[in-house]
Amino acid sequence: MATYTITLNERSASGKAFVSYLKELGVLIQKITPKAKSSYQRSQEDKQAGRIEKFSSSEEMFNSLGI
């Protein structure tokens, strides 16, 4: 048995018709929606990827930015 992943717009007429057709056939449909990452999770990813800079003072930060 093969597994297929299909992305479609369920709000369109053709998308609704396709989903109802698959349900009539008895095909198991599992809707997968990506979870939105929280700001904490994004900040941890930034930290691990090295996109965070630390400064000892605001002057040092402004000098680094060229302001």
N, C-alpha and C positions, 0 to 999 in steps of 0.2 A: 504494500500500500504506500502510495506517495503522499507527501505532505506539501501543500501549496499555501503560499501566503499571498493574499490578494488585498490590495488597498483600493477602496472605492468610496465614493461620496454617497452616503445613505440618504441624503436629502434630495438627490436628483431622482427623477422618475425612473430612469434606467437602473440606478443603484437600488432603489426600493424593489423594483421588479426582480432584479437578480437575487437579492436577499430572500425574497418570498419564494422564489423558485427553488433555491437551495434548501430552504426550510421544508418545502413540500416534498423534496426528494429524501428528506431525512438525514441530510448531511449535517454533521456536527459543526456548528459555527461558534468559534470562540473569539469574542471581540477583545482585542488587546489595545489598550490606550496607554500611551506613555505617561508616567506620572511626572508632574512638574517638580523640578528640584527646588528645594527650599533655598533661601539666601545663605543659610549656614552651610549647606552642602556645596553650593557654588563657591563660597569663600574657601572651604577646605580644599576643593579641587584647585583653585587658584594658588593656594599656599603650597600644595604638593607639586604643582607644575612650575613653581618659581616665578610667578607673576606678581609677587608681593615684594615691595621694598620697604625697609625700615629706616627711619631717620631719628636722630637723637633730638632734633629741634625743628621748629617750623622754618627757621632760617636755612638750615641745611636742605630741607625739602625744596624750598623756593629756589635756592642756588642750583640744585640738581635739575629743576624744571626750566632754569634760565629766566626766571622772573625777577 
